[in-house]
Amino acid sequence: MIILDTCVLKSTSLRGPEAELLRAISAVGVESFGAPWIVVEELAAQQALSYARKYEAARAAVADLARATPWGGCPYVFGQGPRPVGSCGQGRAEP
């Protein structure tokens, strides 16, 4: 059995030639592969940090867009309120 560590898993693309080679070796039955649970946990934690940074960048971009556009104060445009009738919530809201 071949044990894969975090560095190997992080640097290997699932669509790359290294992954294809591992699949071929496994399919032939020559070797099997595994990763310790702590390696999987570390990869998940690294992805969570990456997603948090990307989310914060997207949130900041939406806030910048809201400040830069004439309809920046309209909550509906940014998905934060019911669909307005009239000019940005002026008047009755649709059900």
Long-range contacts (C-beta under 8 A, 24 or more apart in sequence): 1-31, 1-32, 1-33, 1-34, 2-31, 2-32, 2-33, 2-34, 3-33, 3-34, 3-35, 3-36, 4-33, 4-34, 4-35, 4-39, 5-35, 5-36, 5-39, 6-39, 6-42, 6-43, 9-35, 9-39, 9-43, 10-43, 10-46
